[in-house]
């Protein structure tokens, strides 16, 4: 019989296993890590008893069989396993992974090892449970299972997607690393979330009452906290009120993007952060953004080479390679008016900061933080209230939290014009019908409502006895009274696109025909809200018109109407017996092409020879009175010669003359022989 060396070795191994049996399970970590162990569910109830028999013959005769003494082997089965959490944390290889961080909708890795510490092959079922109420997306998670032999040499590796449960078969002494890549879901900055990994031994589970109080299932816990960059965006205007009407006007903006480092908060360093500016309609960059416009502090770095400006000059874009916690990127630039585009009052210039939180194109956790809420994405990664936008200029984000701010552009577009200069004719003496009624239009062609408008009326004083009066706004019937400086105030306000009329009256009591009076209307805009517009003044003209008389003479030597000279106003030298022919021309100086033109009625041209002193040295030449002009052409009117020696009046009863029409009175006198 062969010696049963196997049985004795097995017995020795069993005894050794019993002597080294551990039943510790679920011990909390103390100063040293404690793995989670099942305890030994094996027993010593199985034995092997071996008795040998021999049969033989002596002298050809079969003898009585004989038996050997029995030998017994007690079989010691060790059924146990351990599960450890292996992340590098405060206590490694214990029952809990703690201190891991994850970005919203990102992946976090948890390392575990299940080891078959018994002497029998076993199959283990693992289950992954979300303890955080849905803050992990197990369907989007995966686990890599790496099988190693008793010497730690890898035997196989496989990845399970959508990990929730699975099974692993391990020979005695083998181990399996369960490396979980857990996908977070709906987690916000500062939140914590937990997973539980449970592993069950098939052999222990099959025993109704495992020995030594051994447990068929042991667990590990995985904890992570959510972190992400906390961007504070502050955009301010460092220049004054922007004048839209000034083609050379510029506005200076400063943008400060800070990754806030909040003590005991959920701050995280940021990498590859895209910073973009979006200018409002009506503004363009004065010049493309350059590296000199950007300053990085607090170890923040930028990629200068990635600065880009849209072809529309509507902003810029560049990448900050790194903005660590506490780091700041400051941008200063200028913008100007875009030709052909309207700029709204209180226009907002927005900044957008984009960060793929884990730089992983396979995750949907790109954070877009902006002063423009319509451009934001995944802003719910921040807890409610941790990212507020201030867009009314009431405050500036101070960089102590995730609040963002931008400032309305205080701009003016003030365009005021005076229009409708008039030229109006009036007679030398006026009444309510013949006075000049001037009306100057004031139009607000800008974007801002105008108030506290004033104006002045300045006379040229080139006509006698001409007065300006009855100054009103829009003919309301309310006469304005100037102050001591002659300044009138326009009541109320003038809305954009609206117009009003300044009306006033020019009258005359005894002006001279041919005189002109100019009235200059000067509008004075209010100093508020700044950027006072220049308004060209308007000058109205009032023309004094009526009958103009021109008297000319020519010498008729023979007194027969056959004069050879021409009528002139120059002095003549005449001798006794010679005649002087006078021609008096009346013209209506009103112009039908100018406002206020009129027919003139009741016209009588006359010359009193006695009053004029002509009769002293000359006598009226009978039959010479007529209505011819200096060219010999008859004009209008009924002429009359002197009737008596005491009434030496010649006349032409013209009646009515239309504008620019003329009538003449012509007669001759003969020089007396004194």
C-alpha positions as CSV (number, residue, x, y, z in Angstrom):
1,X,0.0,0.0,0.0
2,X,1.2,3.4,-0.9
3,X,1.5,5.8,2.0
4,X,-1.2,8.5,1.9
5,X,1.0,11.5,2.0
6,X,-1.9,13.6,0.6
7,X,-4.1,13.0,3.5
8,X,-1.5,13.9,6.0
9,X,-0.7,17.2,4.1
10,X,-4.3,18.0,4.0
11,X,-4.6,17.4,7.7
12,X,-1.7,19.7,8.3
13,X,-3.2,22.4,6.2
14,X,-6.5,22.1,7.9
15,X,-5.0,22.3,11.3
16,X,-3.0,25.3,10.3
17,X,-6.2,27.0,8.9
18,X,-8.0,26.3,12.2
19,X,-5.2,27.8,14.2
20,X,-5.1,30.9,12.0
21,X,-8.9,31.4,11.7
22,X,-10.2,35.0,11.7
23,X,-13.8,35.9,12.3
24,X,-13.6,39.7,12.3
25,X,-16.3,41.4,10.2
26,X,-17.5,45.0,9.6
27,X,-15.0,46.5,12.0
28,X,-14.9,50.3,11.9
29,X,-11.5,51.8,11.0
30,X,-9.4,52.9,13.9
31,X,-5.7,53.8,13.8
32,X,-5.1,51.0,11.3
33,X,-7.3,50.1,8.4
34,X,-9.6,47.1,9.0
35,X,-10.9,45.2,5.9
36,X,-14.4,43.9,5.9
37,X,-14.3,40.1,6.3
38,X,-16.9,37.4,6.2
39,X,-15.5,35.2,8.9
40,X,-14.9,31.4,8.4
41,X,-18.0,29.5,7.6
42,X,-16.1,26.2,7.3
43,X,-16.4,23.2,9.7
44,X,-14.4,20.2,10.8
45,X,-17.3,17.8,10.5
46,X,-16.1,15.9,7.6
47,X,-13.6,13.0,8.0
48,X,-11.9,10.4,5.9
49,X,-11.4,6.9,7.6
50,X,-9.3,4.5,5.6
51,X,-9.1,0.7,6.4
52,X,-7.1,-1.6,4.1
53,X,-7.9,-5.4,3.5
54,X,-5.8,-8.2,2.2
55,X,-6.7,-11.6,0.8
56,X,-4.2,-14.4,0.3
57,X,-3.7,-18.2,-0.1
58,X,-1.4,-20.6,1.6
59,X,-0.6,-23.9,-0.1
60,X,-3.3,-23.3,-2.6
61,X,-5.8,-22.8,0.1
62,X,-7.6,-19.5,0.4
63,X,-7.0,-17.9,3.8
64,X,-9.3,-15.7,5.9
65,X,-9.0,-12.0,4.7
66,X,-7.4,-9.6,7.1
67,X,-8.0,-5.9,7.7
68,X,-5.6,-3.2,8.7
69,X,-5.9,-0.8,11.5
70,X,-8.0,2.3,10.5
71,X,-6.5,5.7,9.9
72,X,-8.6,8.9,10.0
73,X,-8.2,12.3,8.4
74,X,-10.4,15.2,9.6
75,X,-11.1,17.6,6.7
76,X,-10.9,21.3,7.6
77,X,-12.9,23.5,5.1
78,X,-12.1,27.2,5.3
79,X,-14.8,29.3,3.6
80,X,-14.1,33.0,3.9
81,X,-13.4,36.2,1.9
82,X,-12.6,39.8,2.5
83,X,-13.7,43.1,0.8
84,X,-11.5,46.2,1.1
85,X,-11.8,49.8,-0.1
86,X,-8.5,50.8,-1.7
87,X,-8.7,54.5,-2.6
88,X,-5.8,56.5,-1.3
89,X,-7.4,58.3,1.6
90,X,-7.0,58.7,5.3
91,X,-7.2,55.0,5.9
92,X,-6.5,52.8,3.0
93,X,-7.6,49.2,2.5
94,X,-10.5,49.6,5.0
95,X,-14.2,49.3,4.5
96,X,-14.8,52.9,3.2
97,X,-13.5,55.1,0.4
98,X,-13.8,58.7,1.6
99,X,-12.4,62.1,0.4
100,X,-13.0,61.6,-3.3
101,X,-14.3,64.5,-5.3
102,X,-16.4,64.6,-8.5
103,X,-17.7,67.4,-10.7
104,X,-21.4,67.5,-11.5
105,X,-22.4,64.9,-14.0
106,X,-18.8,63.6,-13.9
107,X,-17.0,60.3,-13.1
108,X,-15.4,59.3,-9.8
109,X,-13.3,56.2,-9.3
110,X,-13.7,53.8,-6.4
111,X,-11.2,50.9,-5.9
112,X,-12.1,47.7,-4.1
113,X,-10.7,44.2,-3.7
114,X,-12.5,41.1,-3.0
115,X,-10.3,38.2,-2.0
116,X,-11.0,34.5,-1.5
117,X,-9.3,34.0,1.8
118,X,-10.6,30.4,2.2
119,X,-9.3,27.1,0.8
120,X,-12.2,26.4,-1.4
121,X,-13.2,27.9,-4.8
122,X,-16.1,30.3,-4.5
123,X,-18.4,32.5,-6.6
124,X,-19.2,36.0,-5.4
125,X,-22.1,38.2,-6.4
126,X,-21.6,41.9,-6.2
127,X,-24.3,44.6,-6.1
128,X,-23.8,48.4,-6.4
129,X,-26.5,50.5,-4.7
130,X,-26.9,54.3,-4.7
131,X,-27.4,55.5,-1.2
132,X,-27.9,59.1,-2.2
133,X,-31.4,59.1,-3.7
134,X,-30.4,59.1,-7.3
135,X,-27.2,61.2,-7.3
136,X,-25.5,58.4,-9.3
137,X,-26.3,57.3,-12.7
138,X,-25.5,53.6,-12.4
139,X,-26.6,52.8,-15.9
140,X,-23.9,55.2,-17.1
141,X,-21.3,53.8,-14.8
142,X,-18.9,51.0,-15.4
143,X,-16.6,48.6,-13.4
144,X,-13.4,47.0,-14.4
145,X,-12.8,43.5,-12.9
146,X,-9.2,42.4,-12.7
147,X,-8.6,38.8,-11.5
148,X,-5.2,38.1,-9.8
149,X,-3.8,34.8,-8.5
150,X,-2.5,34.2,-5.1
151,X,0.8,35.8,-6.1
152,X,-0.9,38.9,-7.3
153,X,-0.3,38.2,-11.0
154,X,-3.1,39.4,-13.2
155,X,-5.1,36.6,-14.8
156,X,-7.8,38.5,-16.6
157,X,-9.5,41.9,-17.0
158,X,-13.0,42.8,-18.1
159,X,-15.2,45.9,-18.0
160,X,-18.9,45.8,-17.2
161,X,-21.0,48.8,-18.4
162,X,-24.1,49.9,-16.6
163,X,-22.9,48.2,-13.5
164,X,-25.4,47.3,-10.9
165,X,-24.7,43.6,-10.3
166,X,-22.5,40.8,-11.4
167,X,-20.7,37.7,-10.3
168,X,-17.0,36.7,-10.0
169,X,-15.6,33.2,-9.5
170,X,-12.4,33.0,-7.6
171,X,-10.2,30.0,-6.8
172,X,-8.8,29.8,-3.3
173,X,-6.3,32.5,-2.7
174,X,-7.3,34.5,-5.8
175,X,-8.5,38.1,-5.6
176,X,-10.5,40.5,-7.8
177,X,-10.1,44.2,-8.1
178,X,-13.4,45.9,-8.6
179,X,-12.6,49.4,-10.0
180,X,-15.8,51.4,-10.2
181,X,-16.1,54.4,-12.5
182,X,-19.2,55.9,-11.1
183,X,-21.2,58.6,-13.0
184,X,-22.8,61.3,-10.9
185,X,-26.2,62.6,-11.7
186,X,-28.0,65.8,-10.5
187,X,-25.3,66.6,-8.0
188,X,-24.6,70.2,-7.1
189,X,-21.5,71.9,-5.7
190,X,-21.0,71.0,-2.1
191,X,-23.3,67.9,-2.2
192,X,-22.1,64.5,-1.0
193,X,-23.2,61.2,-2.4
194,X,-22.6,57.6,-1.4
195,X,-22.5,54.2,-3.0
196,X,-22.6,50.8,-1.4
197,X,-20.8,47.8,-2.8
198,X,-22.0,44.6,-1.4
199,X,-20.4,41.2,-2.1
200,X,-22.0,37.8,-1.3
201,X,-20.3,34.4,-1.1
202,X,-22.3,31.7,-2.8
203,X,-20.9,29.0,-0.6
204,X,-21.6,30.8,2.7
205,X,-25.1,31.8,1.4
206,X,-25.8,28.1,0.8
207,X,-25.2,27.3,4.4
208,X,-28.3,27.7,6.5
209,X,-26.3,28.3,9.7
210,X,-22.7,29.3,8.8
211,X,-20.2,28.4,11.4
212,X,-18.5,31.0,13.6
213,X,-21.3,33.6,12.8
214,X,-19.8,34.1,9.4
215,X,-21.6,36.5,7.1
216,X,-22.4,35.6,3.5
217,X,-22.5,39.3,2.5
218,X,-20.1,42.1,3.3
219,X,-20.2,45.8,2.2
220,X,-18.0,48.7,1.5
221,X,-19.1,52.4,1.3
222,X,-17.9,54.9,-1.3
223,X,-18.3,58.6,-0.6
224,X,-17.6,61.6,-2.8
225,X,-18.2,65.3,-2.6
226,X,-19.1,67.6,-5.5
227,X,-16.7,70.3,-6.5
228,X,-16.5,72.8,-9.4
229,X,-15.0,76.2,-10.1
230,X,-17.0,79.1,-8.7
231,X,-16.8,81.8,-11.3
232,X,-17.4,85.4,-10.3
233,X,-17.8,87.7,-13.4
234,X,-17.7,91.4,-12.9
235,X,-18.0,93.8,-15.9
236,X,-17.8,97.5,-15.3
237,X,-17.6,100.7,-17.3
238,X,-14.7,102.9,-16.5
239,X,-15.6,105.7,-18.8
240,X,-18.4,108.3,-18.6
241,X,-21.7,108.7,-20.4
242,X,-21.4,107.5,-24.0
243,X,-22.4,110.0,-26.6
244,X,-24.0,108.0,-29.5
245,X,-24.0,111.0,-31.8
246,X,-20.2,111.5,-31.5
247,X,-18.5,109.3,-34.1
248,X,-15.3,109.4,-32.0
249,X,-16.8,108.4,-28.7
250,X,-15.6,105.3,-27.0
251,X,-16.6,103.3,-23.9
252,X,-14.0,101.5,-21.8
253,X,-14.9,98.2,-20.3
254,X,-13.2,96.2,-17.6
255,X,-13.9,92.5,-17.1
256,X,-12.8,90.5,-14.1
257,X,-13.2,86.8,-14.1
258,X,-12.3,85.2,-10.8
259,X,-12.3,81.6,-9.7
260,X,-13.5,82.1,-6.1
261,X,-11.7,80.1,-3.4
262,X,-14.4,79.7,-0.8
263,X,-13.2,78.5,2.6
264,X,-14.9,75.2,3.5
265,X,-16.6,75.5,0.2
266,X,-16.7,73.4,-3.0
267,X,-14.2,75.4,-5.0
268,X,-12.1,73.7,-7.7
269,X,-9.3,74.7,-10.0
270,X,-10.4,75.4,-13.6
271,X,-8.6,74.5,-16.8
272,X,-9.2,75.4,-20.5
273,X,-11.7,78.1,-19.7
274,X,-13.1,80.0,-22.7
275,X,-13.9,83.6,-22.0
276,X,-16.1,85.4,-24.5
277,X,-17.5,88.9,-24.9
278,X,-20.7,89.7,-26.7
279,X,-21.1,93.4,-27.5
280,X,-24.7,94.7,-27.8
281,X,-26.2,95.9,-31.0
282,X,-24.9,99.3,-31.7
283,X,-21.3,98.7,-30.5
284,X,-18.2,97.2,-32.0
285,X,-14.6,96.7,-30.8
286,X,-12.5,99.8,-31.2
287,X,-9.6,97.5,-31.9
288,X,-9.1,93.7,-31.8
289,X,-8.3,92.3,-28.3
290,X,-4.5,91.9,-27.8
291,X,-2.5,90.1,-25.1
292,X,-1.7,93.5,-23.6
293,X,-5.4,93.8,-22.8
294,X,-5.3,90.7,-20.5
295,X,-3.8,90.4,-17.1
296,X,-3.7,87.1,-15.2
297,X,-3.1,87.0,-11.5
298,X,-3.0,84.3,-8.8
299,X,-1.2,81.7,-11.0
300,X,-3.8,82.0,-13.7
301,X,-2.5,81.5,-17.2
302,X,-3.9,82.3,-20.6
303,X,-3.2,81.1,-24.1
304,X,-2.5,84.4,-25.9
305,X,-2.4,82.7,-29.2
306,X,-6.1,81.7,-29.1
307,X,-7.4,85.3,-28.9
308,X,-9.9,85.8,-31.7
309,X,-12.2,88.6,-32.7
310,X,-15.3,87.9,-34.9
311,X,-15.3,89.5,-38.3
312,X,-18.2,91.6,-37.1
313,X,-16.0,93.1,-34.3
314,X,-18.8,92.2,-31.9
315,X,-16.6,90.9,-29.1
316,X,-13.7,88.5,-28.5
317,X,-12.9,85.0,-27.4
318,X,-9.8,83.5,-25.8
319,X,-8.8,80.6,-23.5
320,X,-7.5,80.8,-20.0
321,X,-5.4,77.7,-19.8
322,X,-5.7,77.6,-16.0
323,X,-7.6,79.6,-13.4
324,X,-6.8,78.0,-10.1
325,X,-8.8,78.7,-7.0
326,X,-8.3,82.4,-6.2
327,X,-6.9,83.1,-9.7
328,X,-8.2,86.1,-11.7
329,X,-8.2,87.1,-15.3
330,X,-8.8,90.8,-16.0
331,X,-9.6,92.2,-19.5
332,X,-9.7,95.9,-20.4
333,X,-10.9,97.0,-23.9
334,X,-12.7,99.8,-25.7
335,X,-15.8,99.8,-27.9
336,X,-17.2,102.4,-30.2
337,X,-20.5,103.1,-32.1
338,X,-21.3,100.7,-34.9
339,X,-22.4,102.7,-38.0
340,X,-25.9,102.1,-39.1
341,X,-27.0,100.3,-35.9
342,X,-29.2,101.7,-33.2
343,X,-27.8,101.6,-29.6
344,X,-30.4,101.1,-27.0
345,X,-30.3,103.1,-23.8
346,X,-28.8,101.0,-20.9
347,X,-27.5,98.5,-23.4
348,X,-25.8,95.5,-21.7
349,X,-22.4,94.0,-22.7
350,X,-22.3,90.4,-21.6
351,X,-19.5,88.0,-20.7
352,X,-19.7,84.3,-20.9
353,X,-17.3,81.8,-19.2
354,X,-17.4,78.2,-20.6
355,X,-15.7,75.3,-18.8
356,X,-15.9,71.6,-19.6
357,X,-15.6,70.6,-16.0
358,X,-13.8,67.3,-16.6
359,X,-12.4,68.1,-20.1
360,X,-14.3,65.0,-21.2
361,X,-16.2,65.2,-24.5
362,X,-18.2,62.1,-23.5
363,X,-19.8,63.9,-20.5
364,X,-22.5,66.5,-20.7
365,X,-21.2,68.7,-17.9
366,X,-20.0,71.8,-19.7
367,X,-20.7,74.8,-17.4
368,X,-21.6,78.1,-19.1
369,X,-21.7,80.9,-16.6
370,X,-22.7,84.2,-18.0
371,X,-24.0,87.6,-17.1
372,X,-26.7,86.8,-19.7
373,X,-29.0,84.2,-18.3
374,X,-30.1,83.2,-21.8
375,X,-26.6,82.0,-22.6
376,X,-26.1,80.0,-19.4
377,X,-26.0,76.2,-19.4
378,X,-25.9,73.8,-16.5
379,X,-26.0,76.7,-14.0
380,X,-28.0,74.4,-11.8
381,X,-24.7,72.8,-10.9
382,X,-24.5,75.5,-8.3
383,X,-26.7,75.3,-5.3
384,X,-29.8,77.6,-5.5
385,X,-28.8,81.2,-4.7
386,X,-25.0,80.6,-5.2
387,X,-25.0,82.3,-8.7
388,X,-27.0,85.5,-9.0
389,X,-26.9,87.9,-11.9
390,X,-26.8,91.6,-11.3
391,X,-27.6,93.6,-14.5
392,X,-29.1,96.8,-13.3
393,X,-25.9,98.4,-12.1
394,X,-27.0,98.4,-8.5
395,X,-23.9,96.4,-7.4
396,X,-20.7,94.9,-8.7
397,X,-19.8,91.3,-8.1
398,X,-17.1,91.4,-5.4
399,X,-15.4,88.1,-6.1
400,X,-16.4,86.5,-2.8
401,X,-19.0,84.2,-4.2
402,X,-20.4,83.1,-7.6
403,X,-22.5,86.2,-8.3
404,X,-22.0,87.9,-11.7
405,X,-22.6,91.5,-12.7
406,X,-22.6,93.7,-15.7
407,X,-23.4,97.4,-15.9
408,X,-25.8,99.1,-18.2
409,X,-24.2,101.5,-20.6
410,X,-25.4,105.0,-19.7
411,X,-25.5,106.5,-23.2
412,X,-27.2,109.5,-24.7
413,X,-28.4,110.1,-28.2
414,X,-29.4,113.7,-28.1
415,X,-30.4,115.2,-31.5
416,X,-32.3,118.5,-31.4
417,X,-33.0,120.5,-34.5
418,X,-34.6,123.8,-35.3
419,X,-36.4,124.0,-38.7
420,X,-38.7,126.1,-40.8
421,X,-36.9,129.4,-41.1
422,X,-39.3,131.9,-42.7
423,X,-39.3,135.1,-44.6
424,X,-42.5,137.0,-44.2
425,X,-43.5,140.4,-45.7
426,X,-45.4,142.9,-43.7
427,X,-46.5,146.5,-44.4
428,X,-45.1,149.5,-42.6
429,X,-48.1,149.6,-40.3
430,X,-49.6,146.2,-39.3
431,X,-52.7,144.8,-37.6
432,X,-53.8,141.3,-36.7
433,X,-54.2,140.5,-40.3
434,X,-51.0,141.9,-41.8
435,X,-48.6,141.0,-39.0
436,X,-45.9,138.3,-39.5
437,X,-46.7,135.0,-37.7
438,X,-43.4,133.1,-37.4
439,X,-43.3,129.4,-36.4
440,X,-40.0,127.6,-35.7
441,X,-40.1,123.8,-35.4
442,X,-38.2,122.1,-32.6
443,X,-37.7,118.3,-33.2
444,X,-36.2,115.7,-30.9
445,X,-34.5,113.4,-33.3
446,X,-32.7,111.5,-30.6
447,X,-33.4,108.6,-28.3
448,X,-33.7,110.5,-25.0
449,X,-36.7,112.6,-23.8
450,X,-35.7,116.2,-23.5
451,X,-36.7,118.5,-20.7
452,X,-35.9,121.9,-19.4
453,X,-35.4,123.2,-22.9
454,X,-34.9,127.0,-23.2
455,X,-34.5,129.4,-26.1
456,X,-33.8,133.0,-26.9
457,X,-35.1,135.4,-29.6
458,X,-32.6,138.0,-30.7
459,X,-33.7,140.9,-33.0
460,X,-31.3,142.4,-35.5
461,X,-32.9,145.9,-34.8
462,X,-32.3,146.9,-38.4
463,X,-35.9,148.1,-39.0
464,X,-37.6,150.9,-37.2
465,X,-40.5,150.4,-34.8
466,X,-40.6,146.6,-35.3
467,X,-41.6,144.5,-32.3
468,X,-41.5,140.8,-31.4
469,X,-44.4,139.7,-29.2
470,X,-46.9,136.9,-28.4
471,X,-44.3,134.1,-28.0
472,X,-46.0,130.8,-27.5
473,X,-45.4,127.1,-27.8
474,X,-47.6,125.4,-30.3
475,X,-50.2,128.2,-30.4
476,X,-51.6,127.1,-27.1
477,X,-52.7,130.6,-26.2
478,X,-50.3,130.8,-23.3
479,X,-47.8,133.6,-23.8
480,X,-44.3,132.9,-22.5
481,X,-42.5,135.5,-20.5
482,X,-38.7,135.6,-20.7
483,X,-36.5,136.0,-17.7
484,X,-34.3,139.1,-17.2
485,X,-31.8,137.6,-19.6
486,X,-34.4,137.2,-22.3
487,X,-34.5,133.4,-21.9
488,X,-37.8,131.6,-22.5
489,X,-38.5,128.2,-21.0
490,X,-40.3,125.5,-22.9
491,X,-42.8,123.8,-20.5
492,X,-43.0,120.0,-20.2
493,X,-40.9,117.5,-22.0
494,X,-40.2,116.6,-25.6
495,X,-40.3,112.9,-26.4
496,X,-38.2,111.2,-29.0
497,X,-39.4,111.9,-32.6
498,X,-41.8,114.5,-31.2
499,X,-41.9,118.1,-32.4
500,X,-43.2,121.4,-31.1
501,X,-43.4,124.9,-32.6
502,X,-42.2,128.1,-31.2
503,X,-44.5,130.8,-32.5
504,X,-44.1,134.5,-32.2
505,X,-45.5,137.7,-33.9
506,X,-43.6,140.5,-35.6
507,X,-45.4,143.8,-35.9
508,X,-44.6,147.3,-37.2
509,X,-45.9,150.7,-36.3
510,X,-44.0,152.9,-38.7
511,X,-41.2,151.0,-40.4
512,X,-39.8,152.1,-43.7
513,X,-40.4,150.2,-46.9
514,X,-37.3,148.2,-47.8
515,X,-36.2,147.6,-44.3
516,X,-35.6,144.1,-43.0
517,X,-35.7,142.7,-39.5
518,X,-34.0,139.4,-38.6
519,X,-34.9,137.4,-35.6
520,X,-32.6,134.6,-34.5
521,X,-34.0,131.7,-32.5
522,X,-31.4,129.9,-30.4
523,X,-32.3,126.6,-28.6
524,X,-30.5,125.9,-25.4
525,X,-30.6,122.2,-24.4
526,X,-30.4,121.2,-20.8
527,X,-27.1,120.0,-19.3
528,X,-28.9,116.8,-18.1
529,X,-28.4,114.0,-19.0
530,X,-25.0,115.2,-20.4
531,X,-23.4,115.2,-23.8
532,X,-25.2,118.5,-24.6
533,X,-26.0,118.5,-28.3
534,X,-25.1,121.4,-30.6
535,X,-28.2,122.9,-32.2
536,X,-27.9,125.3,-35.2
537,X,-29.9,128.4,-34.6
538,X,-32.7,129.5,-37.0
539,X,-33.0,133.0,-38.4
540,X,-36.3,134.4,-39.5
541,X,-36.7,137.5,-41.7
542,X,-39.4,140.0,-41.6
543,X,-39.5,142.3,-44.7
544,X,-41.1,145.7,-44.6
545,X,-42.9,146.2,-47.9
546,X,-45.4,148.7,-49.5
547,X,-45.3,151.4,-52.1
548,X,-42.0,152.7,-53.3
549,X,-41.9,156.0,-55.2
550,X,-39.1,156.9,-57.6
551,X,-39.0,160.3,-59.2
552,X,-36.9,161.0,-62.2
553,X,-36.6,163.9,-64.6
554,X,-35.4,164.8,-68.1
555,X,-34.9,168.1,-69.9
556,X,-37.1,169.0,-72.8
557,X,-35.4,172.0,-74.4
558,X,-38.1,172.9,-76.9
559,X,-41.0,172.0,-74.7
560,X,-42.5,169.9,-77.4
561,X,-42.2,166.5,-75.8
562,X,-39.2,165.6,-78.0
563,X,-36.6,165.2,-75.3
564,X,-33.5,163.3,-76.3
565,X,-32.1,162.5,-72.9
566,X,-33.1,159.8,-70.5
567,X,-34.9,160.1,-67.2
568,X,-32.6,160.2,-64.2
569,X,-32.4,161.2,-60.6
570,X,-29.5,163.5,-61.3
571,X,-29.7,167.2,-61.1
572,X,-30.4,169.2,-64.2
573,X,-29.6,172.7,-65.4
574,X,-32.4,174.4,-67.3
575,X,-32.9,177.8,-68.8
576,X,-36.0,180.0,-69.0
577,X,-38.4,178.8,-71.6
578,X,-37.1,175.2,-71.4
579,X,-39.2,172.4,-69.9
580,X,-38.5,169.7,-67.3
581,X,-40.4,166.5,-67.6
582,X,-41.1,164.6,-64.4
583,X,-41.8,160.9,-64.1
584,X,-43.0,159.5,-60.8
585,X,-43.1,155.7,-60.6
586,X,-45.0,153.8,-57.8
587,X,-44.1,150.1,-57.3
588,X,-45.8,147.5,-55.0
589,X,-42.7,146.0,-53.4
590,X,-44.5,142.9,-52.1
591,X,-43.2,139.7,-53.8
592,X,-45.7,137.1,-54.7
593,X,-43.1,134.4,-54.1
594,X,-42.6,135.4,-50.5
595,X,-45.1,134.9,-47.6
596,X,-47.3,137.8,-46.7
597,X,-47.6,139.3,-50.2
598,X,-50.5,141.6,-50.8
599,X,-52.3,143.7,-53.3
600,X,-52.1,147.4,-52.4
601,X,-55.3,149.4,-52.9
602,X,-56.4,153.0,-52.9
603,X,-53.2,154.2,-54.5
604,X,-53.1,157.9,-55.7
605,X,-49.9,159.3,-57.0
606,X,-49.8,163.1,-56.7
607,X,-47.5,166.0,-56.9
608,X,-48.5,169.4,-55.5
609,X,-46.5,172.0,-57.4
610,X,-47.2,174.7,-54.9
611,X,-46.1,172.6,-51.8
612,X,-43.1,171.4,-53.6
613,X,-42.1,175.0,-54.5
614,X,-42.1,174.2,-58.2
615,X,-44.7,176.9,-59.0
616,X,-42.3,179.6,-57.9
617,X,-40.0,179.1,-60.7
618,X,-42.0,177.1,-63.2
619,X,-45.5,176.6,-64.5
620,X,-47.3,173.5,-65.3
621,X,-47.1,172.7,-69.0
622,X,-50.7,172.2,-70.0
623,X,-51.7,168.9,-71.5
624,X,-48.6,167.0,-70.4
625,X,-50.0,165.0,-67.5
626,X,-50.2,161.2,-68.4
627,X,-49.6,157.7,-66.9
628,X,-46.7,156.7,-69.1
629,X,-43.5,155.2,-67.7
630,X,-40.0,156.4,-68.5
631,X,-40.1,154.2,-71.6
632,X,-43.2,155.9,-72.9
633,X,-45.5,153.0,-72.2
634,X,-48.8,153.8,-70.6
635,X,-49.5,152.3,-67.2
636,X,-52.6,152.1,-65.1
637,X,-54.6,154.9,-63.5
638,X,-56.7,158.0,-64.2
639,X,-54.6,161.2,-64.4
640,X,-55.7,164.7,-63.5
641,X,-54.2,168.1,-64.3
642,X,-54.2,171.1,-62.0
643,X,-57.7,172.7,-61.9
644,X,-56.9,176.2,-60.8
645,X,-54.0,178.4,-60.2
646,X,-54.5,177.8,-56.5
647,X,-54.7,174.0,-56.9
648,X,-51.6,173.0,-58.8
649,X,-51.9,169.3,-58.1
650,X,-51.2,166.6,-60.8
651,X,-52.3,163.1,-59.9
652,X,-52.9,159.5,-61.1
653,X,-55.6,157.6,-59.3
654,X,-54.1,154.2,-59.7
655,X,-56.5,152.2,-57.5
656,X,-54.9,148.8,-56.9
657,X,-51.4,147.4,-57.6
658,X,-50.6,143.7,-57.4
659,X,-47.2,142.6,-56.1
660,X,-44.3,144.0,-58.1
661,X,-46.8,146.0,-60.3
662,X,-46.0,149.6,-61.3
663,X,-47.9,152.8,-62.1
664,X,-46.6,156.1,-63.3
665,X,-47.5,159.8,-63.2
666,X,-45.8,162.0,-65.8
667,X,-46.0,165.8,-66.5
668,X,-43.9,168.7,-67.5
669,X,-43.3,172.2,-66.2
670,X,-41.8,175.2,-68.0
671,X,-39.2,177.4,-66.5
672,X,-40.4,180.9,-65.9
673,X,-38.8,184.1,-67.2
674,X,-38.2,186.0,-63.9
